[in-house]
């Protein structure tokens, strides 16, 4: 009996030591942002942003007194909300792969908790207007309107330990990271973007406009600003006329309900420059700063405000910009062989 008791105590002691080590490591690296993030070197990968964002929101609300909520996909996670001026005091609830149906679920969760923002900023992504096969990713706690899993539960798991190990050894290939202030940014030496025009075709998702309006109607007194994040002109030129026209018609319809809707995806010197993005979809911080400058009303040098055009004028200008871009890259391609021979 004494021997069995000794072995049992040794087993329990070892188990507690292992659990304590796992918990301590996870607390120190804090991959799910229950506290302050990675305390070793400030490197924070974008792990499980749906949970991480919620943890940070709960940590700072109501002391932070947010009056503005930002929703969007990974493109909008890189928007630096700290650069938005008064009256904005925004929490960026964007997360990678975020889709409009998921934003509606999170907005309902926020409303249940008493969040009634004065301002909504919505990243309007083109992929919400096509039919996607990937399932939605709405956490259970959001669906049942409860609190997220507590820190003890999350940080005793091997999943969290796996995230911690990846942070420790810098084992991640996604250039998007969060800085020590939980602001989305891009790590040093990201990959170089090699643009090309593809031939992918998609079917239209006709419920998209209705979904965005449902999100707006959850906070009927809020001032709503939408913006279409920049995407590479090569990506834009890859859309079929049918897909593009459906998207342009849909966002123009939204512009008539929103207080403002900006389009940064229309082909421009920025979206036609491969050096401004690392993959054609996510743009570097200096481009994100141009977007916040427009949202602050300080600049009109990037994008366009859709409400300042008629529906026909907006679509015509967009198609003209695509044709100008295609003509420019064709001209460059025609001259490249001669340039190479001269060199």
N, C-alpha and C positions, 0 to 999 in steps of 0.2 A: 504494500500500500504506500509506504514511504517513497519507494522508488517511482511508482506511478505518479504520485503527487509531485515529486521532483521534476519528472519529465513534463508533466502538465504545466507546472509553473514556468519551466524553461521555455516551453512552447508559447505560453501566453506572453511571457516577457519578450521573446523574439518577435512575436506578432505585433505587440505594442510598439516595439522599437522600430520595426519596419513601417508600420502605419504612421508613427510619429515622424519618421524621416521623410516619407512620401508627402505628408501634409506640410511639413516645414519647407521642403523644396518647392512645392507648389505655391505656398504662401509667398516665398521669396521672389519667385519669378512671376507669379500672379498672371498666368496666361489668359484668364477670363476676366480680369480687371475688377475683382471684388474690392481691391484696395487702390494701389497706385501703379500697377503694372510692374514690369521687370526692374528689380532693384539692383541688378548687377551692372548692366551697361546701357539700360534705357531702350534696348531693341525690343520692339513689340510687334509680333506678327499679327495679322488679322484673323485670329482664331475665333470661331463661333461668335460672330459679331452680333447675332440676334440676342445671345445671352450677355455678351460683354457690354453692348450698348445699354441693355436694360439695367445691368448692375451699376454702371456709371450714372445712369439717369437717377436711379433710386438713391445712390450715394449723395448726389448733389441737390436733389429736389426734396423739400421746397426751399431750402436755404438759398439756392442759386436764383430763384425767382425767374425761371425762364418764361418768356412771353411768346416764344417762337419755336416751332418744331420743323425740322427739315426731314423730308423723306426722299429717298432715292436709292439707286443701286450703287455698285462699287465705284461707278464714275463720280457719284456725288459724295462718297466717303472722302474723296480728296479735296472737297471744298472746305476751305479753312473758315469755319464759322466765327472764329475769334476776330476776323477782319471785317465782319459785318458791323456797321456802326449803329448807334441809337437811331430809331427806337428798337432795333433788333437785339434781343438777348436769346440766342438760339441754342438749342440742343440738336446736334446732327444725329438723327436716328436712322441714317442710311446704313445699309449693309450689303455685302457682296451678293449678287444674284437676286437682289430685292425686286419683287414684282408688285404690281398695284394691288392685287388681292391680299398680299401679305401686309402692305401698308394699311389697308382698311382694318385688318385684324389688330394691328398694333395701335392704330388710332382709337379703336373701340376700347382696348385695354387702357390706354391713357385717359380716355374720357371717363371710364369707370373709376379711375383713381383720382378724378377731380381735375385733370389737366384740361383747361379751356384756353388754348393759345389765342393770342391776338393776331398772330401772323403764322401762315403756313408757307413754306417754300418747298415746292415739289419738283424733283428732277423727273422730267418726262422722257423716258427711254423708248426708243423705237421698237425694241423687242416686246414691249407690252401690247403692241398693235399687230402682232402676228401670233399664230397658234404655235405654242411650244409643247414639246412632249415631256419635258422635265416636270416632275411633281413639285407642288408648292412646299415650302419649308416653314411652317408655322409652329413654333414650339408649343408643347402641351400647356404650359402655364399661361401662354397668351390665349389659347383657345378656351380655357376654363376660367379666365379672368382672375388668376391667382398670382401670388408672388413666385419668382423664379426659385430654383433649388438653392438652398443655403450654401454658404461657403464650405462648411464642414463636409456636407454631402458631396459637393463637386470636387473638392481637393483631396478627398480620400480615394479618388478613382484613378485607375491606370490610364484612362483617356487623358486626364489632365496631366499626369506624369509624362505621357508621351509628348504633349505640347511643351512641357518644361524642358525635356531633353532636347527637343528641336531648337528651343531658344538657347539653351546652353551651348550647343554645337553649331548654331547659326545654320541649321539645316532646313532651308526653305527657299523655294525658287520664285515665289511671288514677290515682285518688287514693291507692292503696296505694304506699308507699315504704319503704325501709329507712333508718334513721338511721345515724350514723357508727359505731355499735356493732353494726351488722347486726341490729338489732331492728326487726321490722315495725311500721309506724305509718301514720298517715293525714296527708296533706299539709294545709296550711292552706287554708281556704275550699273545702272539697269541695262537690260538688253537693248540693242538697236532695232528699230522698227524697219522691216523690209516690206514696203507696200506692194500690193498687187490687186487687180480687179478679179473678183470671183464671179461665179454664175449661179449662186444659190438662189432658189426660189422658195417663197413662203406664202402661206394662205393667210388672209386677213382675219384678225380677231375683232369682230364687230362690237363686242361688249366693252371695249377699252374705254371709250368716252363715257359710257354710263358708269363705269367703275370709278373713274377720276371724279366725276360729279358726285358720286356717293361719298367719296372721301371728303370732298369739299363740304357737303351737306352735314357731315358729322359735326362740323364747327361752323355753323352758318354765319356767325358774326366775325369770323376771322378774315383778315385781308390775305388773299391768296395770290402768290407769285409763282408762276411756273417757269421753268427754263429747260430747254433741250440741250443737254451737254454736248460739247464738241465730239465729233467722230471724224475719222480720216476721210478726206474727199474720195479716196479710193474705195472705202466702204460705202459711202453714199452713192457713188457711181455704179456700184455693183447691184443696186436695187433695180428691180424691174419697174417699168413705168406704172404698172398697176399697183405694185406695192408702195411705191413712192407717193403716187397720187392719193391713195387711201390714207397714208400717214399724214400728208399735208392737209387734206380735208379735215381729218380728225382733230389735229392740233389747232387748226383754225377755228373749228367749232368750240374747242375748249377755251380759246383765247377770248371768245365772246362772253364766257362766264367768269373767267378769272379776272382779277384786277390788273394783272400784267402777265404777259407770256413772252419770253425771250427765246430766240432761236440762235444757238451758237454752233449748230451742226451744218448750217448752210456753207457750201464751199467758200473758202477765204484763204488769205495768205497763211493763216495759222493752221487750218485743217489740211492745207495742201503742202505743208512742210513736215516731212517725216521726223525732223529733229524736235518737234514739240510734243511728241508722244513716244511711249516705248512699245506700244502694241496696236496703235490705231484706234483704241477705245478709251484709254486712260491717259490723261494729259498731265504734264508736269506742273508742279506748284506755281511756277511763274505764269502759266496760262490760267490756272485756277484763280490767281490774284486778279487777273483781268476780268474774270466773271464776277467776283465779289465787288469790284469797282463799278461794274455796270449795275449790279443789284443795289449798291449804295447810292446810285444816281450821280456818281462822280465822273463817269465816262460813257461815251457812246461809240467808242472806237472798235468794238468787237460785237459781232452778232447783230441782230435786228429785233425790234419790238414788233411782234406780229400784228398787234392791234392798229398799227399805223398804216397797214396795207388793206386793200380789199382782198377777198378770197382769191379772185382771179389774178390780182397783181402779185400777191405773195407766191402763188404757185408758178407764175410766169418767171418771176425773178429767180426762184430756186432752180428751175429747169435751165434758165440762161446761165447761171453760175456753173452748173454741171457741164453744160456744153463748152463753156469757156475753159474749164479745168481739163476736159478731155482733149480739147484742141491744143492746150498747152503741153500736156504730156506727150501727145502725138508729135508735136513739133520738136520736142526734146529728143524723142526716140528717133526721129528722122535725121537729126543732126549728130547723134551720138557716134555713129560709125566714122564719119568724117573727122570728128574730134579725136577719136581714138587713133586714126591713121596719122593725124598731125602730131600726136604725142609720140 
